[in-house]
Amino acid sequence: MKFAKMHGLGNDYVYVDCFTERISDPAGLARLFSDRHKGIGSDGLILIGPSGKADFRMQIYNADGSVAEMCGNGIRCLGKYVYERGMTDKTELTVETLAGIRRLRLTVEDKTVTEVEADMGIPILKADKIPIVSEHSMVVDEPIVVDGVMLRMTGVSLGNPHAVIYVQSVRTADIGWLGPRLEHHGRFPRRINVEFTEIIDRHTISVRVWERGAKETLSCGTGACAAVVASVLNDLTERRVRVKLTGGDLTVEWREADNTVYMTGPAAAVFDGVINIPSAG
Ligand SMILES: N[C@H](CCC[C@H](N)C(=O)O)C(=O)O
């Protein structure tokens, strides 16, 4: 099976073109491909295919094989992939995802996509829609106890669920201990992505992300968006923020005019490959 390896600020995925490849067990392939010793090595698998209501369709599977509704770094790489391989000549295109239809705007220099702006939709703040178990209709600066440790979280969905936790320093936050305990906490019926967020100033934040189904990643596009929305809700930043992630920076804006979040950043192609798929049975 042919694949492409790409990443958005170090958040790396295996991309398969489902216009030409047939995939029968995407969850199993996601686990196989993601294994950094026995497979290709990635944070998950992204399928690029046809859509009846958009230019393309994107399906995301985390490294553990679980389905994700949306992927910010992934959708930027999809834009680069389809343009540079001549699957479209549009620099403004639409992508169908489980979170809804998303619009991309590609910056092209010498036939190369150097930057992608993605509309990440209207943030979902109702607790039961994220979902987060809460007695309040929204989760803003709300306590949560994790194995005796009391934290405060703000819940945001970009189609996929996020809990934003503010810390003094992302460098010293105990992500390896807190991350899995939060991901599998009983208050998150569909598990959760966790953004450990440090406020630098009203226009800059640092974020490290423990991702649902992928452990800590070098970057998370939907996570960066969730952290900005939470920071505006808690009046910690303005609406346009530079988000500094381990793998690099994204620009995120939660525009008041249309209540939509926009994320802008790079996308990188690493290599194309062919992998032998163990026959079923
Ligand atoms: N782990 C996420 C999906 C990948 C999102 C992330 N890599 C991004 O760039 O948005 C979830 O299960 O919701």
The ligand as an ORCA input file, in Angstrom:
! r2SCAN-3c Opt
* xyz 0 1
  N      -6.184     13.102     19.196
  C      -7.265     13.914     18.631
  C      -7.231     13.892     17.089
  C      -5.992     14.573     16.500
  C      -6.028     16.060     16.713
  C      -4.704     16.792     16.601
  N      -3.558     16.041     16.189
  C      -4.827     18.097     15.833
  O      -3.850     18.523     15.183
  O      -5.908     18.723     15.939
  C      -8.635     13.375     19.139
  O      -8.736     12.177     19.418
  O      -9.565     14.182     19.200
*
